[in-house]
Structures are given as C-alpha cells and as structure tokens.
C-alpha cells in the first residue's frame, strides 16, 4: 500500500539529506513527535505534510505520490472513515442536498428554461435527436424531487411535463408503444405531485394517437373523459373539446363537431396560455396562435368542406413562426389536402412542396401520414406537371418513412 510506504521513505530521504527529525520539523513547521510517529507508521500522513516534505527534501513529488488525496484521516480524527467514535465527519453534511437544490428558484427557472429550449429544438429537428435529452432531463428532475417536499412536488411536476413531451416526441418518431409508456409515466409523476391537469391531458394525448389510427369512437370517448375529469383547468378542457371535435369530424358528424368547437371556443378566453400557473410551460401547442381556427380547419376538411378548411388553415400556417417547422408541417400538410380536395391544384402543390421541405428537418411521423394521403390523391392528377413532380418526390420521401399509425 502506497500510504504505508510513506513513513520509511520519508525517513530514508531525511537521513540521506543529513537531517535530524528536529531539523525537518523546523523546516516544514511540524511537531517533531508527530513526524516521528508518521515515520514509524503510527499516524497517517496528510497531503499537506507530503508536499512540504517534498519541498524540504527536494523529492520531486515522490512523497506526495504516496499519499492519495482521499486516503488520509483529518488531524485529530480516529480513522479515515470517521471520528474517534466512528461517526461520519461533520463535513459529510456538505454533500449536495436535493431538497435545498429543488427549493432554489434559480434552479427551477433553469430547468424550465432547459425544457423550453428542448421543446423549441423539437420543433426543428428529428424527434430521435431530442428524446434522449428529454429523458435525461426527466431522470435528473426525479433525483431532486424529494417525497413530501413542496419544492420537490414542483420539480416532479416539471418532470411529468418533460415525460409528456417525451411521449409526443416518441409519437412523432413513429413509436406509439414508447409514446404510451412516456405518457403513463407522466400521469404517475403528476399524480404524485398532486396535479390534476396532466392526467386529464394524457387522455387528450391518447385521443390524438387514436385520431391518427382513424379510430373516431375512441377519440370521442377519451376526449369526453378528459373534459369530465374533476379539477381540470379550462385550457385542458378546451384542448379536449378540440380533440372531441376532430373525432366527430372523422366520424362525419358535423353537428356534434361544431358543438365541441363552440365549447372549446368558450373555454379558451378563460384559459389564457396555460393552466393558471404562469411559471409553468404551456400545455399543448405554444406555436399556433389561433388554435381554434387551426382545429376548425382540420375538422372541416374531414367533414368535406375543404374550401372552408383551406380558408381557415391558410392564415394559421402563415402565422406559425418560421422556426416552428414541426407545427408548420403538420398544419401545412392538412392545408395541402384541403386545397387539393377543393380543386385548387396549384395551391395544393405549393403547400405540399413546402411541407416536403420541412419534413427533411423534422422527420415527423404524423406529418408523413398526412403526406401519404396527399400522395395517394395526387395520382388522379398525373397529367398536371407540378402534381406529377410532387407525387414523384413524395414517393421517394415516403419510402421507409415513419408512420404514426
């Protein structure tokens, strides 16, 4: 053991230098009796003593190399693991304290900022490049969330929000099993944190998966349950009403669809941009300014009122920020379908071409599904040069592309 060799090596070098214990003690400002015990192996050396001896004996660091930084007991202690009583040293309490960290407002803001940036990044690049970073954020936050601590509950709620977003990224990558698993974890953590919104919003997320699976009845059932959940905020109930409207549109029920749209419209003015807690990240889309018009346009296309759908979706897509490629692609694909169904072929091709360019960045499984529908519809227009060229490019782009179904 290197430390056990220190005493004999110190004595050898001291004697080789022609120094007595008294001489060395005077040079390094240590007690003579203390040095004697170290040379005999009765006391462990400290890194500081080794450094001073190295300098006094011109040992070139050889003595310090025999004393690992963590291999000694502090002066006056019984051993390296604890004091004379065997109890941990007082400085053990300086280990990172999860509760104190979680309660730090700056730390909380920093974690929210990280999540906000991850959401922004998720709008611009392939979901597979984002989801691992989100998963790391979830695990880090869970380590800080001490049970029963109010600050820990806030941290755990943010972890739940991250898990919910991870579920969306999984769906966007085409992995519905992973999407459901992340959403289930979000429910578990938010429930533990005492939150009522995320469990209800999880039903909205499950309804969205059902929407892309073309299961209208399940969409309606899940969205209705989300609206009926006790304690749910106006925003979550509005988002659930939007999803219900999409389910009714998919089933071809215009009357029920418009009733759900009206219900959502009545809730949104009271919902603000969030759940009544301005410090939290927005639940649902934060990039679509007129969500009511966006969902209405989506629904009207499914109801066969494609020209009205295009009229609603055109300004929606135009107003989505340029950096929000995922949202622009998602609603842009629906706009292209609406234009095509309305017989506006040139506008359909222009919108479809824009979406194809966006897909090269985002790799969105949900948008690819919409573009598959567009590609199938374009077959009827093969004599139109722009339609034929777009169909060919779509055929290539859709080969081996992910699907949300």
Secondary structure as GFF3:
##gff-version 3
##sequence-region A 1 405
A	DSSP	alpha_helix	4	16	.	.	.	ID=ss1
A	DSSP	alpha_helix	21	28	.	.	.	ID=ss2
A	DSSP	alpha_helix	32	39	.	.	.	ID=ss3
A	DSSP	alpha_helix	47	57	.	.	.	ID=ss4
A	DSSP	three_ten_helix	64	66	.	.	.	ID=ss5
A	DSSP	three_ten_helix	90	94	.	.	.	ID=ss6
A	DSSP	alpha_helix	98	103	.	.	.	ID=ss7
A	DSSP	alpha_helix	105	122	.	.	.	ID=ss8
A	DSSP	alpha_helix	128	144	.	.	.	ID=ss9
A	DSSP	alpha_helix	150	172	.	.	.	ID=ss10
A	DSSP	alpha_helix	176	192	.	.	.	ID=ss11
A	DSSP	alpha_helix	197	212	.	.	.	ID=ss12
A	DSSP	alpha_helix	216	228	.	.	.	ID=ss13
A	DSSP	alpha_helix	234	251	.	.	.	ID=ss14
A	DSSP	alpha_helix	254	271	.	.	.	ID=ss15
A	DSSP	alpha_helix	291	302	.	.	.	ID=ss16
A	DSSP	alpha_helix	306	319	.	.	.	ID=ss17
A	DSSP	alpha_helix	325	341	.	.	.	ID=ss18
A	DSSP	alpha_helix	345	362	.	.	.	ID=ss19
A	DSSP	alpha_helix	365	378	.	.	.	ID=ss20
A	DSSP	three_ten_helix	379	381	.	.	.	ID=ss21
A	DSSP	alpha_helix	385	398	.	.	.	ID=ss22
###
